[in-house]
Amino acid sequence: MFINFWYGVQQDLKIFLLAPVFCAIFRLLFIWGYGLEKVPSAKSWKKWMYCFRYGFWWGLDWNAYVFLVSMVLVSLPGVFIPAYYEIGDDLRVGGIAAYLVVVYTAFVGKCIFYHHFHDTFNQTLRLGRNADKKNLIDIFLHQHNGIFILLSYIPYVLMILSLSKELMLLPPLPYVSFDNVFLQYAVNAFVFIGCVVLFYWLRYGGHISHRKKPEWDEEPEVLKKDKFFSKAAMDDLIALELAIKTPLIDVLSHDDAKGAEIMQPLLGKRLGKGEAPWKFFKRKTAGKRLKNPPKHIFLLLGESHMQAAFDPIAKPLHLMEGSEAFRAEPGTLAFDNFLPGGMRSRPSLVSLLLGVYDGDLEINERIPFWEGSIPLAWPQQFKRLGYESDFWYGGGLGHGSLEHFLPPLGFERMESGLDICGSKARRTWLGVFDHLFLEKAAKIICERDKGQKQLHVLYTTSFHGPFRLPVAELGFDIDRLMPEIPEKIRRDRGLLYRQWGTAWYADQALMNFIKEMKAVFPDSLFIVTGDHSAGILPYGTWPKRDANLREGLLTSFAISHPELKWEMLANNTIGCHMNIMPTLMELVAPEGVEYYSLAAPLTEKIDHIVTPYCWMTEEMLGDYRCNTAQQLRPDVQSLELKQEVDKFRNERDALVELTGWLVRHPELLDKASS
């Protein structure tokens, strides 16, 4: 009986090979049809190689199922049903033909989509449900020669049938039989298990571990640097799946009338046709608070640098040992209640630098924002004050298409830790070890300094899963730092230990950078914040409670300058990322300087904060995603979680609508300098 499976599974493997081959052919046709570079050159061969190699493994996320389905639906039944086994090849040929028709349809659809939107499948695809279907059919038939496309299926299917039949005729490997029955069963079991393992190995892109499966964020840097080839590497069914799975943000489907109505509470009036919304956010400085404005402003954005590590519940951990010393220095002010611009890294960074909330619309991945920006962007505004701006990232600038998104904001220079530290520098999967990255950045900043005013934005990467840093080697001593915590937890060298060690190490790296820069540029202004929060306690074990809202939502914030005093910040106790830029303008700019800001500066009294995700007053913190709220208190005990609490909803919706308006009207970006 097993002999049928032996020969059948070989046929499954042969028929499976057609799927990645056809996907590679369509990838090549796409490059020939839409790419500027039709053939590889001496400089670009590596990009081409990675495009096809990474695309092959990534595409197996779908293509591997050709092997599995054929094995499960054809080979396995053929073991028990001889008549079914006899028609197995016909079933395989029919199955691969059906699958490759789907692949071809996705390819044709992608080409048409790319023609209109200069992008592979994205969320815009889902807006088609509200489009005029007759108009879409008309476009397909007359603009894209739809009749010829439909007719092309005939020779395409005939070609598949011919190729697959010939493939089925290739001789299989002979069945190996043994006289020993037990040995025969053992070999048969090994072959069957091996086939199952082979499927998972294919499905995970040449790995057994799901964590190593190729994905969009893991594309090689050489591809990320070329926006066309990074798209070409993605098989069409993969792109279609991502577009369908990504939730559609409602604001993208709003018309202008509805958008203007939603934004009215934020703007104070209805936005007119063609009117730029940022004119409603124009402000004038009251006069610099700092008598000696700094020549160097450092914004340090620490990956997952969260407020929870400073709260009383985490005091026994002493994870922020470096920051605690920094916050105790004269001229350093720290907020215990500070919201980030996003709940994930990229939306948070984009919101902070662009000046409007990203709202999970992935502004950094939208091509119009690679070609233009808006007057609320940080670097543009500080350029008018004479500051040059540079951006330093511990990872590769291909992550999140930063190399495309950042220049229109006004950054003169952008540096990647992978480039400045060299290929041999120790790194995590995301970027160079923080201390190596920041040490090199500090050296270059000092070498470049010619006395000019500079704004430096530095974004670290190390405090990010899967937490594989050798934390003990990097100075983490859990016995010295945490003698108060339970012995059982302190002795466990598992994930929690590595996570705590990485948090401590990442904070130390930030603070050592500040010490070095203070020694060289003593009049500098420093801001330390995080991109979002992260869990650091083994909730349910120690402490024996769930996380309070503040521990999951609040990031850190500290600002330092020799002249800084609490009175300058109006004795505020709450703030968010959007308050940082206007605060700096009010601290360093002369009286009467015009600037744009969505939020008020911290030099004015702030009574509430609203982001697309959360709201905060001096007493309460709320989460829009689940309409819950808690007292804003760093309590070691569980706080009552109030349900169905929805405050400042109109303001929240207006903030998200503003970003949606900009996405729907990319022509406004051309007026960004006006």
C-alpha positions in Angstrom: 0.0 0.0 0.0 2.7 2.5 0.9 4.3 2.1 -2.5 1.4 4.2 -3.9 2.2 7.0 -1.4 6.0 6.8 -2.3 5.3 7.4 -6.0 2.5 9.7 -5.4 4.3 12.1 -3.1 7.1 12.4 -5.7 4.5 13.5 -8.2 3.3 16.0 -5.6 6.7 17.5 -5.3 7.1 17.8 -9.1 3.8 19.5 -9.6 4.6 21.9 -6.7 7.7 23.1 -8.5 5.6 24.8 -11.1 4.1 27.3 -8.6 7.4 29.1 -7.6 8.6 28.9 -11.2 5.6 30.7 -12.6 5.7 33.3 -9.7 9.4 34.0 -10.7 8.4 34.4 -14.3 5.6 36.9 -13.4 8.1 38.7 -11.2 10.4 39.1 -14.1 7.6 40.2 -16.4 6.6 42.8 -13.8 10.1 44.2 -13.7 10.4 44.3 -17.4 7.0 45.9 -17.7 7.3 48.6 -15.0 10.8 48.8 -13.8 13.4 51.3 -15.0 16.1 48.7 -14.9 15.3 45.8 -17.3 18.4 43.7 -16.8 20.9 43.4 -13.9 24.2 45.4 -14.0 27.5 45.0 -12.2 26.2 47.4 -9.5 22.7 45.9 -9.2 23.1 42.2 -9.6 22.9 41.7 -5.8 19.5 43.6 -5.7 18.2 41.4 -8.5 19.5 38.2 -6.8 17.8 39.1 -3.5 14.6 40.1 -5.3 14.2 36.6 -6.7 15.7 34.7 -3.9 13.7 36.4 -1.1 10.7 36.5 -3.3 10.9 32.7 -3.8 11.1 31.9 -0.1 8.4 34.5 0.8 6.1 33.1 -1.9 6.2 29.7 -0.4 3.9 31.1 2.2 1.3 30.3 -0.4 3.0 28.0 -2.8 3.9 25.3 -0.2 0.2 24.5 0.0 0.3 23.1 -3.5 2.5 20.3 -2.2 0.3 19.8 1.0 -3.0 19.8 -0.8 -1.8 17.4 -3.5 -0.4 15.1 -0.8 -3.4 15.2 1.4 -6.1 15.1 -1.3 -4.5 12.9 -3.9 -1.6 10.8 -2.6 -3.0 9.8 0.8 -6.4 8.6 -0.6 -4.5 6.8 -3.3 -2.8 4.6 -0.7 -6.2 3.0 0.1 -8.1 3.4 -3.2 -6.2 1.9 -6.2 -8.7 3.3 -8.7 -8.2 6.8 -7.2 -4.4 6.3 -7.4 -4.7 5.7 -11.1 -6.3 9.1 -11.8 -4.0 10.9 -9.4 -1.9 12.6 -12.1 -5.0 13.9 -13.8 -6.1 15.4 -10.5 -2.7 16.9 -9.9 -2.7 18.5 -13.3 -6.1 19.9 -12.9 -5.3 21.2 -9.4 -2.1 23.0 -10.5 -3.9 24.5 -13.5 -6.6 25.9 -11.2 -4.0 27.4 -8.8 -1.9 28.9 -11.5 -5.0 30.5 -13.0 -5.5 32.2 -9.6 -1.8 33.3 -9.6 -2.2 34.7 -13.1 -5.3 36.6 -12.2 -3.5 38.1 -9.2 -0.6 39.1 -11.5 -2.9 40.7 -14.1 -4.8 42.5 -11.3 -1.5 43.8 -9.8 -0.3 45.1 -13.1 -3.6 47.0 -13.6 -3.5 48.3 -10.0 0.2 49.4 -10.4 -0.7 51.3 -13.5 -3.2 53.4 -11.6 -1.7 53.7 -8.2 2.0 53.0 -8.8 2.0 50.5 -6.0 1.2 46.8 -5.6 -2.0 45.8 -3.8 -2.7 48.0 -0.8 -5.7 49.2 1.3 -7.0 51.2 -1.6 -8.0 47.9 -3.2 -10.7 47.5 -0.5 -12.2 50.9 -1.4 -13.4 49.3 -4.7 -16.4 48.0 -2.9 -17.9 51.5 -3.0 -16.8 52.2 -6.5 -19.0 52.2 -9.6 -18.7 48.6 -10.8 -19.8 49.4 -14.3 -17.1 52.0 -14.5 -14.5 49.5 -13.3 -15.6 47.0 -16.0 -15.4 49.8 -18.6 -11.9 50.7 -17.5 -10.8 47.0 -17.7 -12.3 46.4 -21.1 -11.3 49.6 -22.9 -8.4 51.0 -21.0 -6.6 47.8 -20.4 -7.7 45.7 -23.4 -9.7 43.4 -21.2 -10.9 41.2 -24.0 -7.3 40.3 -24.9 -6.6 39.6 -21.2 -9.5 37.3 -21.0 -8.5 35.5 -24.2 -5.0 35.1 -22.9 -6.3 32.6 -20.4 -6.8 30.1 -23.2 -3.2 29.7 -24.3 -2.1 30.1 -20.7 -4.2 27.2 -19.4 -3.2 25.0 -22.4 0.5 25.7 -21.7 0.1 24.8 -18.0 -1.7 21.5 -18.9 1.0 20.6 -21.4 3.9 21.4 -19.0 2.4 19.7 -16.0 1.6 16.5 -18.0 5.2 16.3 -19.3 6.4 16.8 -15.7 4.2 13.9 -14.5 5.9 11.7 -17.1 9.4 12.2 -15.6 10.5 8.9 -14.0 10.3 8.7 -10.2 12.8 7.3 -7.8 12.2 3.5 -7.3 10.6 2.3 -4.1 13.1 0.9 -1.6 11.9 -2.3 0.0 13.3 -4.4 2.8 12.8 -8.0 3.9 12.6 -7.0 7.5 9.0 -5.9 8.1 9.8 -3.7 11.1 12.5 -1.9 9.2 10.2 -1.4 6.3 7.5 0.2 8.5 10.2 2.4 10.1 11.4 3.6 6.7 7.8 4.2 5.6 7.0 6.2 8.8 10.2 8.2 8.3 9.2 9.1 4.7 5.7 10.2 5.8 7.0 12.3 8.7 9.7 13.7 6.5 7.0 14.9 4.0 5.1 16.7 6.8 8.3 18.3 8.0 9.2 19.2 4.4 5.9 21.1 4.1 6.6 23.2 7.2 10.1 23.8 6.0 8.8 25.1 2.7 5.9 27.0 4.4 8.3 28.9 6.7 10.6 29.9 3.9 13.4 27.3 4.4 13.1 27.3 8.2 11.4 25.1 10.7 10.7 28.0 13.0 7.7 30.2 12.3 9.6 33.2 13.7 12.1 33.1 10.8 9.5 33.1 8.1 10.1 35.8 5.5 7.9 38.8 5.9 7.6 42.4 4.7 9.6 43.9 7.7 12.4 41.4 7.2 13.2 42.3 3.6 17.0 42.7 3.0 18.2 46.2 3.1 19.3 46.1 -0.5 15.7 45.7 -1.5 14.2 48.2 1.0 16.5 50.8 -0.5 14.8 50.4 -3.9 11.1 51.0 -3.5 10.3 49.2 -6.8 12.3 46.1 -6.3 11.0 45.8 -2.7 7.5 45.6 -4.1 8.6 43.3 -7.0 10.0 40.8 -4.5 6.5 40.3 -3.1 4.4 37.6 -4.9 1.0 38.7 -6.0 -1.0 36.5 -3.7 1.1 37.6 -0.8 0.5 41.3 -1.6 -3.2 40.5 -2.0 -3.4 38.8 1.3 -1.7 41.7 3.1 -4.1 44.2 1.5 -7.1 42.2 2.5 -5.9 41.5 6.0 -4.9 45.0 6.8 -8.0 46.7 8.4 -9.3 49.6 6.3 -9.3 52.9 8.1 -12.7 54.4 7.6 -11.4 57.9 7.0 -10.0 56.9 3.6 -13.5 56.3 2.3 -15.0 59.6 3.6 -15.9 62.3 1.0 -14.8 65.9 1.6 -18.2 67.0 2.9 -18.1 64.4 5.7 -14.4 65.0 6.4 -15.0 68.8 6.8 -17.8 68.1 9.1 -15.8 65.7 11.3 -12.8 68.2 11.5 -14.9 71.2 12.4 -14.5 70.8 16.2 -10.7 70.8 15.7 -10.5 73.6 13.2 -13.3 75.8 14.5 -14.9 76.1 11.1 -15.6 73.9 8.0 -12.6 73.4 5.8 -13.2 74.8 2.3 -12.4 73.1 -1.0 -8.7 73.2 -1.7 -8.0 74.9 1.6 -4.9 73.8 3.5 -5.9 72.6 7.0 -2.6 73.6 8.7 -3.4 77.3 8.5 -5.7 76.7 11.5 -2.7 75.6 13.5 -0.5 78.7 13.1 0.9 80.1 16.3 3.3 82.8 17.4 6.0 82.4 20.1 5.6 84.5 23.2 9.4 85.0 23.5 12.2 82.6 24.4 12.2 81.3 27.9 15.9 80.3 27.8 18.3 83.3 27.8 21.0 81.2 26.1 19.2 79.0 23.5 21.1 75.8 22.9 23.2 75.3 19.8 22.5 71.5 20.1 19.1 70.0 20.7 19.1 66.3 21.2 15.8 64.3 20.9 16.5 60.7 22.0 13.8 58.3 21.1 14.4 55.1 23.0 12.8 51.9 21.7 10.1 51.0 24.3 11.5 53.5 26.9 8.3 53.4 29.0 7.0 55.2 32.1 6.1 51.9 33.8 9.8 51.4 34.6 9.8 54.6 36.7 6.6 53.9 38.6 6.7 52.7 42.2 5.7 49.2 41.2 9.0 48.8 39.3 11.2 50.6 41.8 12.7 47.3 43.1 14.0 46.5 39.6 16.1 49.7 39.2 15.9 49.2 35.5 16.2 52.9 34.8 19.2 53.4 36.9 20.8 55.7 34.4 17.7 57.8 33.8 17.0 58.1 37.5 20.4 59.8 38.0 19.8 62.0 34.9 16.4 63.1 36.2 17.9 64.0 39.6 20.3 66.5 37.9 19.5 70.3 38.1 17.7 71.5 35.1 16.1 68.2 34.3 12.3 67.9 34.4 10.4 64.7 34.0 6.7 64.0 33.4 5.1 60.9 34.9 2.1 61.1 32.6 3.1 61.2 28.9 1.4 59.7 25.9 3.2 58.6 22.7 2.0 59.5 19.2 1.3 55.9 18.4 1.1 52.5 20.0 3.6 51.0 17.6 7.1 52.2 16.6 6.5 53.6 13.1 3.2 55.4 13.8 4.8 56.9 16.9 7.9 58.2 15.1 5.9 59.5 12.1 3.5 61.4 14.3 6.3 62.9 16.3 8.3 64.2 13.3 5.5 65.0 10.9 3.4 67.0 13.3 0.1 65.2 12.7 -1.0 61.8 14.0 -0.2 58.9 11.7 -3.3 57.1 13.0 -2.1 53.7 11.6 -2.5 55.0 8.1 1.2 54.2 7.5 2.1 57.7 6.2 5.8 56.6 5.9 4.9 54.0 3.3 2.8 56.3 1.1 4.7 57.5 -1.9 3.3 61.1 -2.0 4.8 61.6 1.5 8.2 60.6 0.0 7.9 63.6 -2.4 6.4 66.3 -0.2 5.5 67.2 3.4 3.6 69.7 5.5 4.6 72.8 7.4 4.0 71.1 10.8 7.1 68.9 10.3 9.8 69.4 12.9 13.0 69.9 10.8 11.3 72.4 8.4 10.3 74.6 11.3 13.6 74.5 13.1 15.4 75.3 9.8 13.7 78.7 10.0 15.4 79.2 13.4 18.8 78.3 11.8 19.0 74.7 13.0 20.4 72.0 10.7 18.7 68.6 11.3 20.0 65.1 11.2 18.4 61.8 11.9 20.3 58.8 13.4 18.8 55.3 13.5 20.4 52.3 15.0 18.9 50.0 12.3 18.7 50.3 8.6 16.9 53.3 7.0 15.1 50.8 4.7 12.9 49.9 7.7 9.6 51.6 7.3 10.9 53.3 4.2 12.6 55.9 6.4 15.1 56.8 3.7 12.3 58.0 1.5 10.0 59.5 4.2 12.6 61.6 6.1 14.2 63.9 3.5 10.9 65.8 2.7 10.6 66.5 6.4 13.7 68.7 6.1 16.5 66.4 7.5 19.8 67.4 5.9 21.5 64.1 6.9 20.3 60.6 7.8 22.6 58.0 9.3 22.1 54.3 9.8 23.8 52.4 12.6 24.4 49.6 10.1 26.4 52.0 7.9 28.3 54.1 10.4 29.3 51.2 12.7 30.4 48.8 9.9 29.4 45.3 8.9 31.3 43.7 11.8 29.5 45.7 14.5 27.4 43.5 16.9 23.8 43.8 16.2 20.3 42.5 17.0 17.9 41.6 14.2 16.8 45.2 14.1 20.0 47.2 14.5 23.4 47.8 16.0 23.8 47.4 19.8 22.7 50.7 21.3 26.0 51.7 23.0 28.0 51.0 19.8 25.6 53.0 17.7 25.4 56.0 20.1 29.2 56.0 20.7 29.8 56.3 16.9 27.1 58.9 16.5 28.6 61.0 19.3 32.0 60.8 17.6 30.7 61.9 14.2 28.6 64.7 15.8 31.7 66.1 17.4 33.8 65.8 14.3 31.2 67.6 12.2 30.6 70.4 14.6 31.6 73.8 13.3 29.6 75.9 15.8 26.4 75.8 13.8 23.0 75.2 15.5 21.9 71.6 15.2 18.8 69.4 15.9 19.8 65.8 16.4 17.1 63.0 16.4 18.5 59.7 17.6 16.4 56.5 17.6 17.7 53.3 19.2 16.7 49.7 18.6 18.1 47.3 21.2 15.2 47.1 23.6 13.1 45.0 21.2 12.3 41.3 21.1 13.4 38.6 20.9 15.9 39.9 23.5 19.0 38.0 22.6 21.6 40.4 23.9 24.3 39.1 26.2 23.1 41.3 29.0 25.5 40.1 31.7 28.5 40.8 29.4 27.0 44.3 28.8 27.0 45.0 32.5 23.7 43.9 33.8 24.0 42.5 37.4 20.6 41.4 38.6 21.9 40.6 42.1 23.2 44.2 42.6 20.2 45.8 41.1 17.3 43.7 42.4 18.1 42.2 45.8 14.5 42.9 46.9 12.6 40.8 44.4 11.7 37.2 45.0 14.7 34.8 44.8 12.9 32.5 42.4 12.4 35.2 39.9 15.9 36.7 40.3 17.5 33.3 39.6 15.5 32.6 36.5 17.8 33.3 33.5 15.0 33.0 31.0 13.2 35.7 28.9 12.3 37.9 31.8 15.9 38.2 32.8 17.0 39.0 29.3 14.2 41.6 28.9 15.1 43.3 32.2 18.7 43.2 31.3 18.1 44.7 27.9 15.9 47.5 29.4 18.6 48.4 31.8 21.3 48.3 29.2 19.4 50.4 26.6 18.8 53.1 29.3 22.4 53.1 30.2 23.4 53.6 26.6 21.1 56.6 26.3 22.4 58.2 29.5 26.1 57.6 28.6 25.5 59.4 25.4 24.0 62.3 27.2 27.0 62.4 29.6 29.4 62.5 26.7 27.5 65.2 24.8 27.1 67.3 28.0 30.8 67.3 28.5 31.4 68.6 24.9 28.3 70.8 24.5 27.3 71.9 28.1 24.6 74.3 26.9 22.7 71.5 25.0 19.0 70.7 25.5 18.1 67.0 25.8 14.8 65.3 25.5 14.4 61.6 26.3 11.3 59.8 25.4 10.2 56.4 24.1 8.3 55.4 20.9 5.7 53.4 23.0 5.4 51.4 26.1 6.2 47.7 26.7 5.5 45.1 29.4 8.3 44.6 31.9 6.7 42.9 34.8 5.5 39.2 35.1 1.9 40.3 35.8 0.0 37.5 37.6 3.2 36.3 39.2 4.9 39.4 40.5 3.1 41.6 41.1 0.0 39.5 41.4 -2.3 41.7 39.3 -3.0 42.7 35.8 -1.3 45.7 34.2 -3.0 49.0 34.8 -3.7 51.2 31.8 -0.8 53.6 32.4 1.7 50.7 32.3 0.5 49.7 28.8 0.0 53.2 27.4 2.4 55.7 28.8 5.9 56.4 27.5 8.7 58.2 29.3 9.5 61.9 29.0 12.3 64.0 30.4 13.7 67.4 29.2 17.0 68.9 30.4 18.7 72.3 30.1 20.8 74.2 32.6 18.3 77.1 32.8 15.1 75.0 32.8 12.6 75.3 35.7 9.1 73.9 36.3 7.6 77.4 36.1 8.6 77.5 32.4 6.4 74.5 31.7 3.3 76.0 33.6 3.6 73.3 36.2 2.0 70.8 33.9 1.6 67.2 34.9 0.4 65.6 31.6 1.7 65.8 28.0 2.2 63.9 24.8 4.6 63.7 21.9 2.8 66.5 20.0 3.5 68.9 22.8 7.3 68.5 22.4 7.9 70.6 19.2 5.8 73.6 20.2 7.4 73.6 23.7 10.9 73.8 22.1 9.8 76.6 19.9 8.5 78.6 22.9 11.8 77.8 24.8 14.3 78.8 22.2 12.6 81.1 19.6 12.4 84.9 19.8 9.0 86.6 20.3 6.7 86.7 17.3 8.1 83.7 15.4 5.3 81.9 13.5 5.1 78.2 13.6 2.6 75.4 13.1 1.5 72.9 15.8 -1.4 70.6 16.2 -1.0 70.8 20.0 -0.3 73.5 22.5 3.2 73.9 24.0 3.8 72.8 27.6 4.6 76.4 28.4 0.8 76.8 28.5 -1.5 74.9 31.0 -2.7 71.6 29.5 -6.0 70.2 30.9 -6.4 67.2 28.6 -4.5 65.2 26.0 -6.1 63.4 23.0 -4.5 61.0 20.6 -6.1 58.6 18.1 -5.8 55.9 20.7 -6.1 57.4 24.1 -7.2 60.4 26.2 -5.8 61.7 29.4 -6.7 64.3 32.0 -4.9 65.1 35.3 -7.2 62.5 37.0 -8.0 59.8 34.4 -6.5 57.8 31.5 -8.8 56.3 28.8 -8.3 53.9 25.9 -10.5 54.5 22.8 -9.8 51.0 21.5 -11.9 49.4 24.2 -13.6 52.4 25.8 -12.1 51.8 29.2 -10.7 54.2 31.7 -8.8 54.2 35.0 -7.6 56.7 37.5 -4.2 58.2 36.4 -2.3 57.1 39.4 1.0 55.1 39.7 -0.5 52.6 42.2 1.1 49.3 43.1 -2.4 47.9 43.4 -5.0 47.1 40.7 -7.1 50.1 39.9 -10.8 49.9 39.0 -11.2 49.6 35.2 -14.3 51.6 34.2 -16.1 50.4 31.1 -17.8 52.3 28.4 -16.1 55.6 29.1 -15.8 57.7 26.0 -14.5 61.3 26.4 -13.3 63.8 23.8 -14.5 61.5 21.0 -15.2 64.4 18.6 -11.7 65.7 19.0 -10.2 62.3 18.5 -12.2 61.7 15.3 -11.1 65.1 14.0 -7.4 64.3 14.6 -7.7 61.1 12.6 -9.8 62.7 9.9 -7.1 65.4 9.5 -4.6 62.7 8.5 -7.1 61.0 6.3 -7.7 64.3 4.6 -4.0 64.7 3.8 -3.8 61.1 2.5 -6.9 61.7 0.3 -5.5 65.0 -1.0 -1.8 64.4 -1.7 -1.9 67.5 -3.9 -1.8 69.6 -0.7 1.7 68.4 -0.1 2.9 70.4 -3.0 1.9 73.5 -1.0 3.8 72.4 2.1 6.3 75.2 1.8 3.6 77.9 1.4 
